[in-house]
């Protein structure tokens, strides 16, 4: 299993926040940021 550092989760969350607040909303970027964040959460050790 991949070891995820908490710093990586913080970065992924920040990227998600930035993607959500962009105008106009780019749903592809939001989806990618969410997938990355969710993956990090699922693989945290």
DOROVEX-834092 format. One record per residue: residue number from 0; residue in three letters; chain; x, y, z of N, C-alpha, C in turn. Coordinates in nm, 3 decimals. Layout:
BEGIN
+-----+-----+-------+---------+---------+---------+---------+---------+---------+---------+---------+---------+
|   n | res | chain |      nu |      nv |      nw |     cau |     cav |     caw |      cu |      cv |      cw |
+-----+-----+-------+---------+---------+---------+---------+---------+---------+---------+---------+---------+
| NUM | ALA |     A |       X |       Y |       Z |       X |       Y |       Z |       X |       Y |       Z |
...
+-----+-----+-------+---------+---------+---------+---------+---------+---------+---------+---------+---------+
! end
This chain:
BEGIN
+-----+-----+-------+---------+---------+---------+---------+---------+---------+---------+---------+---------+
|   n | res | chain |      nu |      nv |      nw |     cau |     cav |     caw |      cu |      cv |      cw |
+-----+-----+-------+---------+---------+---------+---------+---------+---------+---------+---------+---------+
|   0 | UNK |     A |   0.083 |  -0.118 |   0.000 |   0.000 |   0.000 |   0.000 |   0.088 |   0.125 |   0.000 |
|   1 | UNK |     A |   0.049 |   0.224 |  -0.074 |   0.124 |   0.347 |  -0.083 |   0.111 |   0.428 |   0.045 |
|   2 | UNK |     A |   0.224 |   0.477 |   0.094 |   0.219 |   0.562 |   0.214 |   0.197 |   0.706 |   0.172 |
|   3 | UNK |     A |   0.093 |   0.765 |   0.221 |   0.059 |   0.905 |   0.192 |   0.093 |   0.988 |   0.316 |
|   4 | UNK |     A |   0.164 |   1.096 |   0.295 |   0.196 |   1.187 |   0.404 |   0.081 |   1.287 |   0.421 |
|   5 | UNK |     A |   0.062 |   1.334 |   0.542 |  -0.045 |   1.430 |   0.567 |  -0.025 |   1.559 |   0.488 |
|   6 | UNK |     A |   0.099 |   1.595 |   0.459 |   0.126 |   1.713 |   0.377 |   0.068 |   1.699 |   0.238 |
|   7 | UNK |     A |   0.071 |   1.577 |   0.183 |   0.014 |   1.553 |   0.051 |  -0.137 |   1.572 |   0.053 |
|   8 | UNK |     A |  -0.201 |   1.533 |   0.162 |  -0.346 |   1.552 |   0.175 |  -0.378 |   1.701 |   0.182 |
|   9 | UNK |     A |  -0.296 |   1.776 |   0.256 |  -0.318 |   1.920 |   0.266 |  -0.304 |   1.987 |   0.130 |
|  10 | UNK |     A |  -0.204 |   1.946 |   0.052 |  -0.183 |   2.002 |  -0.082 |  -0.301 |   1.967 |  -0.172 |
|  11 | UNK |     A |  -0.347 |   1.842 |  -0.167 |  -0.460 |   1.800 |  -0.249 |  -0.587 |   1.878 |  -0.211 |
|  12 | UNK |     A |  -0.607 |   1.901 |  -0.083 |  -0.723 |   1.978 |  -0.037 |  -0.714 |   2.122 |  -0.086 |
|  13 | UNK |     A |  -0.596 |   2.181 |  -0.080 |  -0.577 |   2.317 |  -0.130 |  -0.605 |   2.324 |  -0.279 |
|  14 | UNK |     A |  -0.558 |   2.225 |  -0.355 |  -0.584 |   2.222 |  -0.499 |  -0.733 |   2.210 |  -0.526 |
|  15 | UNK |     A |  -0.803 |   2.132 |  -0.446 |  -0.948 |   2.118 |  -0.461 |  -1.017 |   2.251 |  -0.433 |
|  16 | UNK |     A |  -0.977 |   2.318 |  -0.327 |  -1.036 |   2.449 |  -0.295 |  -1.013 |   2.549 |  -0.407 |
|  17 | UNK |     A |  -0.893 |   2.552 |  -0.462 |  -0.862 |   2.644 |  -0.571 |  -0.947 |   2.612 |  -0.693 |
|  18 | UNK |     A |  -0.957 |   2.483 |  -0.727 |  -1.036 |   2.442 |  -0.844 |  -1.182 |   2.482 |  -0.829 |
|  19 | UNK |     A |  -1.236 |   2.468 |  -0.709 |  -1.378 |   2.501 |  -0.686 |  -1.402 |   2.651 |  -0.697 |
|  20 | UNK |     A |  -1.306 |   2.732 |  -0.654 |  -1.326 |   2.877 |  -0.652 |  -1.291 |   2.947 |  -0.783 |
|  21 | UNK |     A |  -1.238 |   2.874 |  -0.881 |  -1.205 |   2.936 |  -1.010 |  -1.333 |   2.974 |  -1.082 |
|  22 | UNK |     A |  -1.325 |   3.085 |  -1.153 |  -1.440 |   3.128 |  -1.233 |  -1.391 |   3.155 |  -1.374 |
|  23 | UNK |     A |  -1.451 |   3.097 |  -1.474 |  -1.563 |   3.002 |  -1.468 |  -1.518 |   2.866 |  -1.414 |
|  24 | UNK |     A |  -1.612 |   2.794 |  -1.358 |  -1.584 |   2.664 |  -1.299 |  -1.543 |   2.564 |  -1.406 |
|  25 | UNK |     A |  -1.427 |   2.502 |  -1.386 |  -1.378 |   2.398 |  -1.477 |  -1.406 |   2.264 |  -1.410 |
|  26 | UNK |     A |  -1.513 |   2.199 |  -1.451 |  -1.555 |   2.075 |  -1.384 |  -1.451 |   1.964 |  -1.398 |
|  27 | UNK |     A |  -1.375 |   1.964 |  -1.506 |  -1.272 |   1.862 |  -1.523 |  -1.162 |   1.879 |  -1.417 |
|  28 | UNK |     A |  -1.123 |   2.003 |  -1.390 |  -1.021 |   2.028 |  -1.288 |  -1.073 |   1.995 |  -1.149 |
|  29 | UNK |     A |  -1.199 |   2.027 |  -1.123 |  -1.258 |   1.994 |  -0.993 |  -1.263 |   1.843 |  -0.976 |
|  30 | UNK |     A |  -1.304 |   1.773 |  -1.079 |  -1.312 |   1.627 |  -1.074 |  -1.174 |   1.566 |  -1.049 |
|  31 | UNK |     A |  -1.074 |   1.616 |  -1.119 |  -0.937 |   1.565 |  -1.102 |  -0.887 |   1.593 |  -0.960 |
|  32 | UNK |     A |  -0.910 |   1.715 |  -0.912 |  -0.866 |   1.752 |  -0.777 |  -0.937 |   1.665 |  -0.673 |
|  33 | UNK |     A |  -1.066 |   1.640 |  -0.692 |  -1.141 |   1.556 |  -0.598 |  -1.087 |   1.413 |  -0.599 |
|  34 | UNK |     A |  -1.062 |   1.359 |  -0.717 |  -1.011 |   1.223 |  -0.729 |  -0.877 |   1.209 |  -0.659 |
|  35 | UNK |     A |  -0.790 |   1.308 |  -0.677 |  -0.659 |   1.306 |  -0.612 |  -0.675 |   1.312 |  -0.460 |
|  36 | UNK |     A |  -0.759 |   1.404 |  -0.412 |  -0.783 |   1.418 |  -0.268 |  -0.840 |   1.289 |  -0.210 |
|  37 | UNK |     A |  -0.941 |   1.233 |  -0.274 |  -1.006 |   1.110 |  -0.226 |  -0.907 |   0.994 |  -0.225 |
|  38 | UNK |     A |  -0.825 |   0.984 |  -0.328 |  -0.725 |   0.878 |  -0.334 |  -0.625 |   0.890 |  -0.219 |
|  39 | UNK |     A |  -0.583 |   1.013 |  -0.191 |  -0.490 |   1.035 |  -0.080 |  -0.552 |   0.995 |   0.053 |
|  40 | UNK |     A |  -0.677 |   1.030 |   0.073 |  -0.747 |   0.994 |   0.197 |  -0.760 |   0.842 |   0.209 |
|  41 | UNK |     A |  -0.791 |   0.777 |   0.099 |  -0.810 |   0.632 |   0.101 |  -0.681 |   0.555 |   0.128 |
|  42 | UNK |     A |  -0.567 |   0.617 |   0.098 |  -0.440 |   0.545 |   0.110 |  -0.350 |   0.598 |   0.221 |
|  43 | UNK |     A |  -0.404 |   0.679 |   0.310 |  -0.321 |   0.733 |   0.418 |  -0.284 |   0.623 |   0.517 |
|  44 | UNK |     A |  -0.162 |   0.627 |   0.562 |  -0.113 |   0.529 |   0.660 |  -0.093 |   0.596 |   0.794 |
+-----+-----+-------+---------+---------+---------+---------+---------+---------+---------+---------+---------+
! end
